[in-house]
């Protein structure tokens, strides 16, 4: 004999959908700026149809992935999409748990026996709760992907290689220099050396808040990689506090050209390349 809740849901599917849409629409945190009402309805109807179509006596007591594969697939897609669109965990959770509220409301209208209502409501609550947990897990993965992508984009933006003169490159480093950023710095710098045929690279660390032994090792690795490409490397932006830290830590930078400012480093680069920049005299014309 088919479970009573299943029969009720199949009979009142349209009512459940309208109740669910209404609950979502009345929520104070509804984000109409991220998703239109039409999209919410289409998304909700697809999930509700999959849920009711897959609901059976054999699985109403337990949300097995293999028996609710279509439901989990739709929830995963919704979670990932909402994470990338900027929805909060709360907003995504409300979407799933408002379905439970609609389902329980319909059960309350249809089932008059208190004991039967309690048993059926408990089964549905446990089932939707398991869907909610799966939704949160997928949502977190989606947010992590967004964060990782943004981190990579920020790393790319914050490590631009600038061609300041023919044969001279400059790479201003802003923020903490860790292993992953060092890899990006080296890749960008070496690629630009190959493409431009530059023989001097200036690493400006004016924007690096602090230099410890780990940061220094990353800088040394970058200098070594640059030299292997046949280019000389100059480190600029050595502030007094950085110089004191380097000395205190016993870090040997004696084999590397270091300068206090980018202008000083550029002047040294000109000398290495035997270039001379002269200020042009302002011409005056007789009236």
Residue pairs with C-beta under 8 A, 6 or more apart in sequence:
2 57
3 57
3 60
3 120
3 123
4 111
4 116
4 120
5 60
5 107
5 120
5 123
5 124
6 52
6 55
6 56
6 57
6 60
8 106
8 107
8 110
8 111
9 16
9 52
9 55
9 103
9 106
10 52
12 106
12 110
13 48
13 49
13 52
15 106
16 48
16 102
16 103
16 106
17 41
17 44
17 45
17 48
17 102
19 101
19 102
19 105
19 106
20 44
20 48
20 98
20 99
20 101
20 102
21 40
21 41
21 44
23 98
23 101
23 102
24 30
24 40
24 44
24 94
24 95
24 98
25 37
27 94
27 98
29 88
29 90
29 91
29 94
30 91
31 86
31 87
31 91
34 82
34 85
34 86
34 87
35 43
35 82
35 85
43 78
44 99
46 74
47 71
47 74
47 75
47 78
47 99
48 99
50 70
50 71
50 74
51 68
51 71
51 99
53 70
54 67
54 68
54 69
54 70
54 71
56 67
58 67
59 67
59 68
60 123
60 124
60 127
61 123
61 126
61 127
62 127
63 127
63 130
63 131
63 134
65 72
68 131
71 131
72 131
72 134
75 96
75 131
75 134
75 135
75 138
76 134
76 138
78 92
78 95
78 135
79 92
79 135
79 136
79 138
79 139
79 142
80 138
80 139
80 141
80 142
80 145
81 142
82 91
82 92
82 95
82 139
82 142
83 92
83 139
83 140
83 141
83 142
83 143
83 145
83 146
84 142
84 145
84 146
89 136
89 139
89 140
92 135
92 136
92 139
93 132
93 135
93 136
96 128
96 131
96 132
96 135
97 128
97 132
99 128
100 124
100 125
100 128
100 129
103 124
103 128
104 121
104 124
104 125
107 117
107 120
107 121
107 124
108 117
108 121
111 117
111 120
155 180
155 181
155 184
156 184
156 188
158 173
158 174
158 175
158 181
159 171
159 173
159 181
159 184
159 185
159 188
160 171
160 172
160 188
161 169
161 170
161 171
161 188
161 189
161 192
162 169
162 170
162 171
162 172
163 169
163 192
163 196
163 198
164 170
164 202
164 266
165 266
165 269
165 270
165 275
167 196
167 197
167 198
167 199
167 200
167 273
168 198
168 199
168 200
168 201
168 202
168 266
168 269
168 273
169 189
169 192
169 193
169 196
169 198
169 200
169 201
169 202
170 201
170 202
170 204
170 262
170 266
171 185
171 188
171 189
171 201
171 202
171 203
171 204
172 204
172 206
172 207
172 262
173 185
173 203
173 204
173 205
173 207
173 208
174 207
174 208
175 181
175 207
175 208
175 209
176 208
176 209
176 210
176 215
177 185
177 205
177 208
177 215
177 218
177 219
178 214
178 218
179 218
181 218
182 218
182 221
182 222
185 203
185 222
186 221
186 222
186 225
189 201
189 222
189 225
189 226
190 225
190 226
190 229
192 198
193 201
193 226
193 229
193 231
194 229
198 231
199 230
199 231
199 232
199 273
200 231
200 232
200 233
200 234
200 269
200 272
200 273
201 226
201 231
201 232
201 233
201 234
202 233
202 234
202 235
202 236
202 262
202 265
202 266
202 269
203 219
203 222
203 223
203 233
203 234
203 235
203 236
204 235
204 236
204 237
204 262
204 265
205 211
205 219
205 235
205 236
205 237
205 238
205 242
206 236
206 237
206 239
206 261
206 262
207 237
208 215
208 237
208 242
210 242
210 245
211 219
211 242
211 245
211 246
212 245
212 249
213 249
213 251
216 246
216 249
216 251
216 253
219 235
219 256
220 253
220 256
222 233
223 233
223 235
223 256
226 232
226 233
227 233
232 257
232 272
233 256
233 257
234 256
234 257
234 258
234 259
234 265
234 268
234 269
235 253
235 256
235 257
235 258
235 259
235 265
236 258
236 259
236 260
236 261
236 262
236 264
236 265
237 260
237 261
237 262
238 246
238 258
238 259
238 260
239 260
246 253
257 265
257 268
259 265
259 268
270 276
270 277
